[in-house]
Amino acid sequence: MTHPNPEYKNNFLYPRSRYYGRFQPENLVFNANLQEFAQKITYITCLQTGGKLSTEEAYEQIKVLWKQLKHSKKELAIGVNKEI
């Protein structure tokens, strides 16, 4: 039996999409954070649907992730008019 390439496994478990927006470093970082948020939400909802997490636990975990994403947006100044 051959051992699968770890890079293929990571690409399967943690898929990343290209960024098509206006190029700015903070936009790229936020896009990566947003993709990670979506991936974690998928895992949490699958665990809850499969009975491995209670509804309350899933809600609390999603709430924490949402706060982290909002904090990231604020720190990166996404959506703030930067023109002086």
Long-range contacts (C-beta under 8 A, 24 or more apart in sequence): 14-39, 15-39, 26-76, 26-77, 26-78, 27-78, 29-72, 29-76, 30-72, 30-73, 30-76, 30-78, 33-69, 33-72, 34-69, 37-65, 37-66, 37-68, 37-69, 40-65, 41-65
